[in-house]
Structures are given as C-alpha cells and as structure tokens.
Amino acid sequence: MANRAKVPRSKQPPSTVRVIGGAWRGRRIPFLDLEGLRPTPDRVRETLFNWLSAHCPGARVLDAFAGSGVLGLEALSRGAGHVDFIEQSPAMAKRLAQTIEALNATTTSVTCDDALLALKRFTQPFDVVFCDPPYRLGLVEPFLAELLALNLVREGGLVYVERPKGSQALHLSHFAVHRALTAGQVEAILLRCTPQSRD
C-alpha cells in the first residue's frame, strides 16, 4: 500500500476579542495568548461603556496595561479623540500596533514600557484612564497614586479599575467610586477624580 502523505495540522487560529459597539462594532481584534492576559469580558465591557457613553466622544484616553488593547479600541470605536496605549510586552505591543494600523486608527500612540515608568512621558491630563494590570502584581494603588502625583487625570475625569473579586478594599482618599459591579470573578470599579482629591 502506498504511503499516504501526512497532512500538516492547521495552525491554531489567533485569539480574538470582539469590539461590541461604535464604528467597529463586531470587529474581531487579534491578540497573543500570553500568560496572565485576560481581556475584559464582553458583559463587563458592555456595562463599562454604558457608563462611559457620554464621556467617550472627543475624550483623551489612556489604556495602561493595554494587553489586547480592546478597552482603548472600544473607546476609539465610540468616538474618543485620542488614545495612548501602554503595554510592557514587546510582542503584544507589536501586535497592538499592527491592529491599529489595520484599523487605520491614526489618533493613537503605543508605548512599550512599564506602565508606571511610562506615565512620566505624558504631560496632558486624561479624561478617561483604563487600569487593568496583572492581578498578582498589586499595581492598582501605586498606579492611581502616580496618576495623581503627575496630575494626569483631569478634575471630573474617570479611571476604570479591574481586579479580582474579593480583593482588599482600595484606599480611595484621592478618588470617589462612581460606579461598580461584580461579574463572576471580576470586580469592576469606575472612579471619579473629584475636586477634593486635589486638596
């Protein structure tokens, strides 16, 4: 019997996450399936952007710890004026830059660096900030403190924090909780920078 040629296995399709609203609604965003990367679930993202619906148009946005970049891209899809992405992984930052190019999203920048260090590069305050760091690193409070120290959130600006359910209470002397929800194992908090936080 003749030997049958081996059929090569198809490559695993890239991981993707879906933009759920705005100009790119339904667009699949590819990302690298790296350890610790967990894009914000659709249900949480849908609620978050319902909260942000009046704040996205024209907004200056920072997507720190960007990963797939879907939070910043969702904001752009809904009319944000400019989005700065920070991603520490060179491979992920490269993939995000490729995605941005494919979308022809010109009002963006991608910085490959540690998020806390990269903050020092910015001089203008943001209207909306996304803070979704790797859970195990405990970076939420240091990041919030650095944002305020560098005056990078405008008065009344919003900071979205995502962390595991059951986390210790945040020390929020600099921010007021605007909205919050728990979905599965995720705790999502939207903070507002208030006039009192600058006293």
N, C-alpha and C positions, 0 to 999 in steps of 0.2 A: 504494500500500500504506500502510495506516495506520501511523503511528509507534508503536512499542511503548514503553510507559513503562519507564524504567530501574528495574531492581530494585536498591534500595540494598544495598550489601555489609553483611553482618552484622559486628558489631563483634568484634574479636579477643577470645576468652574470656580472663578474667584468669588469670594464672599461679597455680598452686596447688601446695601441698606437703601430703603426707598424714601425719596422725598415725598412728604404727604400733603403739601399744599403749595399754592402760589404758581408762578410761571413754570416751574419744573415739576409740577405735581406728577407723581407716578414714575419719575426718572429714577433708575437704579444707579446707585453710587458704589463703585467697586472699592474694596479696601483689603489690605493684607490681614490675614487671620493670625495676628501676633498674640503671644501670651499676655493675658491681662486686658486685652482690648475688648470692650463690651459697649457697642453703640447703644445710645439711649433707646429703650423700647418704643415702638410706634405709639402705644397707648399713652405713655408718659409724654412723648414728644407732641402728640396731638393736644393734650391738655396744656402743656407749656406754651405752645404757640397760640392757643386760645387766650391764655393770659397775656401774651405779648402782642396780640393782634393790632392794638393801637400804637404800639411802640416801635414796630419794625420799619415802617416806611421812612426812608431817609436816615435811619439810625447809623451811628458809628458803633461797630460791634467788635468785640474781642472774643475769639474762640480759643481759649487756652487749653492745653492738654487735648489738642484737637482730635487725634486719632483718625477716624474716617472723615472727619470734617463735617459730618451731617448736620450738626447744630448750626454752624455758621452758614452752610449752604442752604439750609432751610430758611434762615433769616434773609439771605440774599434772594431766594426764590420769592419771598414775601415782601421784597422792596427795600431791604436795608441799603443804605447809601455806600457803605464800605465795611468790609470785614477783614480783620487781621487774624491770621491763624498762627498758633504756636504749636509745634509738635517736635518732641525730642528725638524720636526715631528717624534717622536719615531715610530709611526705606519707606516709611509711612509718609514722611514729608514729601518725598519724591512722587509717590503715588497720588497724594493730595494735589500737588502742583499739576500733575498730568490731568487729573479730573477737572480742575479749574480751567485749564487750557481747553479741554474738550467742551466745556460748557460756555466758553468764551466769556468768562466772568472776569472782567478787567478791573473792577474796583475791589481788588483783594491784594493781600500780601501773605506769603508763607515764610515763617521764621523757623529754622531748625535749631532748637536750643532748649535748655532747661527753662521752664515757664517763669519761675521766679527771677532768674537772671535776665531773661528776655524783656521783662517788664520795664527795665531801666532804659530800654531803647525808645520807649514811647513818651511823647510829650503832651499829647492832647487827650483830654478825658473821653471816656466812652459812655455811650448811652445804655448799652446792654453788654454784659460780660457773661460768658459761659465758663463755669468752673467744674469740670468733671474729671478730677485726677484719678490715677490708680488708687483703689480703695486702701490698699495695705500701707501706703506711704504717709498717711496723715498730713496731707498738704493743704487741706481746705483752709484752716485758720491762718497758717503762715501766708498763704496766698492772699486772703482777704486783708490781712494786716499790711502787706506790701502794696496792694492796690490803694489803700488809704494813705499810706506813707508817701506815695508818689503822686497822690491826688489824681488818680486815673479813672475815677467814676464821678460823673457829674452829679450835682445835687439833684435828687429825684431819680437818678439812674438805677438800673436793676441788675442784680447779679444772681444768676441761676447756679445753684449748688446741687450736685447729685452725689449721694453717698449711700452706704448700705443701711438697710433697715436695722433699728436697734442701736445706732451709733450714739455715743455720748452727746449730750446737749452742747450746741455751739455756744461760745461766749460771744454774744451779739451786741456788745456795747456800742459798736460802730454802725450797726445796721438794724432795721426793723423787718420782721417777717411780713411779707406782703401776701404770699400765697404758699401753700404747702400741700403735699399729698404723699401717700404711701401706696405703692403698687407692687405687689409681690415682695421681692426682697430689696426694692429700691425706695429710698426716701428722696423726694424732690422738693427743694425749697427755693422760692423766689424772694430775694431780699431787696429792700429799697434803701438807697443811701439817703438819709434824712438830714435836714439842717442841723439837728442835734449832734449828728455824728462828727461834725467838724468843729465842735466846741473845744 
